[in-house]
Amino acid sequence: MKFALKTLLVATLAVSATTAVAHNHGHDSALTHAVKATERSTERDQYRHPVQTLEFFGFKPSMTVVEIAPGGGWYSEILAPALKDHGTYYAAHFPADSSVGYYQRSLAGFKKKVVEDERFSKVKITEFAPSTHLDIAPAGSADMVLTFRNVHNWYMSKDKDAAANAFKSFYKALKPGGTLGVVEHRLPETQADEMQKSSGYMKQSVVIELAKQAGFELTASSDINTNPLDTADHPQGVWTLPPSLKLGEQDAAKYKAIGESDRMTLKFTKPL
């Protein structure tokens, strides 16, 4: 009898291990398949490291994920197909009632993808603006909220509460235990605080404090998107570097050699 029970236990553990491996492989496959899809450009992957970044945040294709201000959809082209079969993807885009022409054009382009691109067919579009539109998903419904290179925009806003409101919105949308993933251009802590109001770069300590004030706990940080070549003191701020290259051909080779900005990659948790 003891031999039979031991055999059964070993067999059960083996099945469980096999199932777990298959389950994890499924997660890996969905993400890597989305990243390697021929429909998307991989040119910027060398700077943005999408697979490593999402894996660091703990992304799984069965999650409910909200992406903040997806713009033209660079990360959406990964998240939408990766979440399509087993998860839910909310794109918290610019408000439809915005009077800003750029916002309207960006939103229209994104909606066009949802209608015409099969990879986007199950995307749920919501609205986000840190002064007016804060319901990015049903309260307490999201496993993960992601924001890529956006915090400086809210910090530079005329509304002094914009950045704080944004983090409060993320906190509201997340489930207890849910994850907030932040990638942002990093300003060295030794630089003057006022540079954050015009350069597009943020001090990591300031971003962490904004999240903590909203109730988040810092879980981990990563050097995945670090670029030691970036000094963060360029004539046109972060937009001097690729992909913007705001100076045009002036010193273009120099800035292309630097690459995209040095970036913090921070993982926060909404406490249970």
N, C-alpha and C positions, 0 to 999 in steps of 0.2 A: 504493500500500500504506500509506504514512504517513498519507494522508488517511483511509483506511478505519479505521486503528487509532485515529486521533484522534477520529473520529466515534463509534467503539465506546466509547472511554474517556468521552467526554462523555455519551453515552447511559447508560452504567453509573453514572456519578456522579449523573446526574439521577434515575435509578431509586432509587439509594441514598438520596438526599436526600428524595425523595418518601416512601419507606418510613419514614425516620426521623421525618419530620413526622407521618405517619399514626400511627406508633407512639407518639409523644409526645402526639398528640391523643387517642389511646385512653386513655393514662394520665390526661390532664386530664379527659376525659369521665367516666371511672369515678368519680373523686373528686368532681367537681362535681355529677354526677348523684346520688351518695349524699347529698351535703350538701343539695341542693335537693329531696330526696324529700318528698312531702307527708306521709309518715308521721311525720316528726320535727319537733319544735318548733325554730324558728330564733331564738327570743327571746334566747338567750344568745350567739349568734354574734357580736354586736357587741362583746362583751368577750373572747371566746375565739378568734376568728379561725381557725376550724379549717382552712380551705383553705390560707391563708398559712402557718400553723404546720406543717402536714404537708408542704407543699412545701419549706419551709425545712429540714426534717429530711431531705428527699430521698425521701419516700415514693413508691413505685410499686406499682400493684395486682398486680404479679407477684411481690411479695416474700413472705417468711415474716415475719410481724409478731407480736410479743407485746405485749399491753397489760397493764400491771400494775394490779391492783385496780380493775377497771372499774366496780364498784359497780352503779348502776342502768343503766348502759350509755349515757351521753351520747355519748362518743366511739365506743362500740361501734356505735351506729346509723349511723356514717359508715364505720368501718373494716370491719365485717362485710360489708356489701354491696359496698364498693369492692374487697375482696380475694376475694370469693366465686368469681368465674369463673376467675381466673388465679393467685391467690395462696393463702396459708394464714394464718389468723388464730387465734392462741391467746389466750384470755381467762384470764389468771392470777388467778383469783378467790379469795374467802375459802375456807379449808379446810372440807370437808364435816363434819369431826369437831370443829369449833369449838364451844365451849360458850357463846359470846357470841350472845345472841338477835338482835342487829342483824345480825351476820354471816350467821346462818342465814336470816333473812328476805331479806336482800339477795341471797344466793346462790339461794334458791328463786325469787325474782322473775326473776333472770337466766336460770335454767334454763327457766322458763316461756316466756320469749321465744324461746329456742333451739328449743323444741318447737313453739310456735304461730306464730312470725313467720318467714315465708319468707326474709327478709333474713338471719336468723341460722342458717339451716339447715345451714351447713357450719362453724360455729364449733366449735373444739376447746377445751373447758374444762379447765384445769389448776388447780393449787392453789398459792397463795402466802401465806406468813406469814414474816416476816423472822427469826423465832426457831426455826421448826420445819419449814416447807415451802418449800424453795428450788429445787426442780426444776421450773421454769416451762415448760420446753420441752426437747427432747433437746439435749444438750450440743453446741455448735457448729453449731446448725441454723438460727438466726434471722438474718435480714438486719437486723432493726430491733427494738429494745425501746423501748417508750414508757411514760412515767409522767407523769400529769397531777395535780399538786397532792397528792402523796402523801408527799414526803420528810419534811415536818414531823411526820407521824404516827409514822414510825419514829424520828425524832430525839427525840420526846416520850415514847417507849416506856420502860417500866421496864427493859427489856433494853438496856443501854448499847451493845451491839454490833449492835442491830437495823438501824440505818441502814447500817453497814459491811457487814453480811451481805447486805442487799438489793442493794447495788451489786456485790458479788461474785457473786451469783446472776445478775444481768444479764450480767456479763462471761462467765460460764460458758456461758450460752445462746447468745450471739452467735457468729457466724462471725468469723474474723479479717477485719478491714476493715469489720465491721458497725457499725451506728449505734445509740447510745443517745440518745433525745430526752427531755429533762426540762423540764417546765413547773412552776414552784413560786412560791408567794407570796413576795415579796421584802421582807426587812427591811433598811433602810438600814445600811450598814456602820458608821455612827456610833452606832447604838443599842447598848445593852448586850447582851452575848452571851446572858445568861440569859433574855432575852425569847423566845428560840427554844424554850424549854422550856414555854411556855404560850400564846403569841400566835397560833400557826399560821403565823407568818412565819419565813423562813430567810434568813440572809445568803448572798449569792451566792458569796462566797469559801469558805464552809463547804461548800456543795454541790459546788463544783468540787474542793475538797480530798478530799471523800469519794469522788468518782469517780476522781480521780487515784490515791488509795490502793488502789483496786481494780484499777488498771492502765490506766484509760482516758486518752485524750488529748483535751483540749478542742479541738474543730475550729472552732467558731464560736459566737457569741452573737447574739441578735436582740432588737430593741425592739418586735417585733410585739405583744406582750401587756403593754407598759408602760402604766401609768395614773398620770400625774403628779398626779392629784387625791388619790391615796391616801397618807396620811401614816403608815400602819402603826402607829398608836398609839391604837387604839380601845378602849373600855371592855371589850368582850368579844372582843378580838383580831380576827382576820380574819372571824370569824363574826358580827361586828357588821354587816358589809356584805352586800349581796345575794350569792347568793340566800338565805342563812340568815336575815339580819335578826333576830339573836338578841334584840335589845331590843324586838322587836315593833313597836308603833306609836310608841314613844318615838324621836323624831328620825328617823323612817322616811324622810321626804322628804329630809332632809340626806344620809342614807346611800345612798339611791337615786340622788341626784344625783352622788355620787362614783362609783357603779357597782361592779363587781367589783374585786378587789384588783389592785395593781401586781404584775406577775409577770415573773420571769426566764424566758428561753427559751434553753436551752443544748443544743448538739449536741456529743456526744462520739463518739469512734471507738475501737474495739478494734484495737490495732496489728496489722499483718500479720505 
